[in-house]
Amino acid sequence: MGAFESILLTVITAATPLLLAAIGELVVERSGVLNLGVEGMMIVGAVMGFAGAQATGSPYLGAVFALLSGMGMALLFGFLTLHLVANQVATGLALTLLGLGLSGMIGEAFVGQPGIRLTGIEIPVLSDLPLVGRLLFGQDVLVYLSLALVAGVSYVLFRTRAGLIIRAVGDNHASAHALGVSVLKVRYLAVLFGGACAGLAGGYLSLVYTPQWVEGMTAGRGWIALALVVFATWRPLRVLAGAYLFGAVGILQFHAQAHGVAIPSQFMSALPYVATIAVLVIISRNRILTRVNTPACLGRPFVPDR
Amino acid sequence: MTVDDTTNPQHGVVGERRGTVLLDARGITKRFGEILANDTVSLTLRAGEIHALLGENGAGKSTLVKILYGALDPNAGDLVWQGQTVTIASPAEARALGIGMVFQHFSLFEALTVAENIALALPPGQSFRALSERIRQVSRDYGLTLDPSAIVADLSVGVRQRIEIVRCLLQEPKLIIMDEPTSVLTPQEADQLFVTLERLALEGCAILYISHRLEEVQRICHHATIMRHGKVVMECDPTKETAGSLARLMVGSAVHDLKRGVVPREGDVRLALKDLSAEAEGPFSVAIENIDLDVRAGEVVAIAGIAGNGQSELFELVSGERLSSSADAVTIGAVPMGRAGITKRRRAGAAFVPEERLGHGAVPGLKLSENLLLTRHSTGDGLVQGGFLKRDRAGALEQRIKTNFDVRMSHDDPEARALSGGNLQKFVIGRELDRQPDVLVVNQPTWGVDAGAAALIRQELIDLSRNGAAVLVISQDLDEIFEIADRIAVISRGKLSDAIPAQKLTRERVGLLMAGLDEDSGGAGDAA
């Protein structure tokens, strides 16, 4: 395996959890809900994914555990913000703190234990092709799932009635309600979808990225996913571009440091953030498109009057 | 089909009404807390009839309409639709029955296209291409030009209303409810709407038409129900009434005609705009181009125009919320103020009332006395001394405004958000008028305010000018403009026409200018 190929493989591994979490949050925000608890849902997903794999012996069931636990956290968020109309920002922050604490408690027993890795798929012949074989046909299921999600979310949002309703609810919930759309139901479903994606993203960390449990192992990736959604102006393909760009620059600076490039390491560590923000800001110059894509009701609570 | 209703106890003898009964609302009651918004209201709507629902703000019209459209549940009462008692639990159910609604404040999704907006209101299962074709066809049939792929945010108010109407028509409704449809239209656009409505009525559609513009009601409506304080006070044939008698029924007392007084000859120029220009600040803002205008002491100058033609931008430039590029562009008194902030302009004797009363004119969560402090902290009322607030003085001023401008409140010194729209508007205008400013600039002084309060505000504006102030009113309401203005200028796409004495103008001419269509307009307003 060449050095170049291995770098590309690590880029994919670094980008996938960001992509999973961001694409879920994109749907949540398109429906007008701002869930700042992505980090919390991810870390609970990470520990539950690890625990699930340990308990069942199957990393796939571990991933299912991660997904369900993310949804559980999201359900709590939905109940508080949609049902009880709590402040979304405060609740999201609380969800992150809760997730960090909860995962530390659950994961205490797992610290230092070897994990079970979710390995890449093997397709005879194709996976063994030179250069592209492992890259295109030897990834794990979650990588393909994340890419399928981008395509699926893009299609649903812009080509189906369900997506139209999600966008409408995010743009003007009062009008959507007047048209007979159940705003809260749409938002609940979106929040649950976002939770499932965030949980899966966390599971990816503890099952693929570094198959073990380390406290606080999400290391701010939930926040990066949130930022990606905004800088990508709520468009799925841009989230894809942003996640891979962030992953790529992150890995490259790592390699550059390893090869002793004489730039302060703090600066190198900041590079992925700077590069991602710069590129996404440049591609979002078109203000009209940006405004049309920004959910106007983002973060605004909705109480149906009856 | 012949469920004929002749026993309606609440009104007197009504002339022959045509059409079969479509919807019969009986004894509708809706309570919000302690307020009885609808008190045993009955209403009969017939096929082919344009039925006016008249009443002041807060008379209960909107509540009744929301109940008919399924957006609110009544506490008591029955709805009989084509002879069957029904409960309308949601707007979707109302639409399924055949009730469509065109909202007063548009219920459109700005970020979506015309076709997407319409698709949302229709039952699922229709391909997008077929829908776009149907939109084109209906808009052709009724003369309502629409481009299905345009994004709503880019469209003017008149076009947005067309979307609402086409959306409603595509549902093939038997009853269309229209809430204040002409409040945002030019006279020409309104005429076009009336043609559409009359055609719909001929086709057998029932129309419930909510308005407080009486001449419109007299012109197109066959029957009228008048509400006051949540009750039906009268049903009548509006063509057999006078505008005065209808207004009396709505308000419960006679609305006084305004006293115009005499314009003093050639007062000093108190407010001068000279070659005022500003670039658009964003994709949805309008550029202001070379505006010249003098407002003299003693006169009311009105700026007419359709919403979104640069009124808010002009207001911001005059008030100092936005600075001009040169100091000479705005002169207040005799001092160039184009680069001065809003407080400096206030100190020079100017006062400003923005269009949006809640959030711009007043902070919703602050008490009225605190809101008072926000605009008058440094205008010589002694409300701030040595950096400390004199709350008792603010409270006394608040009481004075409350009394002089008839601001009604449930308890003393409430938060601004607790006031109804009309009452808050009276307060926001009263706050500035109470200062007796030399220059008053007010944007939409009576927007969404009922007839009684509007008359009060208009009279105060005229009186202020006659006492020697220069008053500049920006308004979309032509009735209002012709009632109060001595000179009228028209703003269209950021350009202002010359200010012409009101006597020399007709509504039609102003309407054409508003649409930017006037060829022989002099001065800055060109034929675009």
Chai-1 contact restraints between the chains, C-beta under 6 A:
chainA,res_idxA,chainB,res_idxB,connection_type,confidence,min_distance_angstrom,max_distance_angstrom,comment,restraint_id
A,R161,B,P124,contact,1.0,0.0,6.0,A-B,restraint_1
A,L164,B,E116,contact,1.0,0.0,6.0,A-B,restraint_2
A,A168,B,F109,contact,1.0,0.0,6.0,A-B,restraint_3
A,A168,B,L120,contact,1.0,0.0,6.0,A-B,restraint_4
A,D171,B,F109,contact,1.0,0.0,6.0,A-B,restraint_5
A,D171,B,A111,contact,1.0,0.0,6.0,A-B,restraint_6
A,N172,B,F109,contact,1.0,0.0,6.0,A-B,restraint_7
A,S175,B,S107,contact,1.0,0.0,6.0,A-B,restraint_8
A,A178,B,P91,contact,1.0,0.0,6.0,A-B,restraint_9
A,A178,B,S107,contact,1.0,0.0,6.0,A-B,restraint_10
A,L179,B,L120,contact,1.0,0.0,6.0,A-B,restraint_11
A,L179,B,A121,contact,1.0,0.0,6.0,A-B,restraint_12
A,G180,B,S90,contact,1.0,0.0,6.0,A-B,restraint_13
A,G180,B,P91,contact,1.0,0.0,6.0,A-B,restraint_14
A,G180,B,A92,contact,1.0,0.0,6.0,A-B,restraint_15
A,R287,B,P283,contact,1.0,0.0,6.0,A-B,restraint_16
A,I288,B,P283,contact,1.0,0.0,6.0,A-B,restraint_17
A,V292,B,A111,contact,1.0,0.0,6.0,A-B,restraint_18
A,V292,B,I151,contact,1.0,0.0,6.0,A-B,restraint_19
A,R306,B,D73,contact,1.0,0.0,6.0,A-B,restraint_20
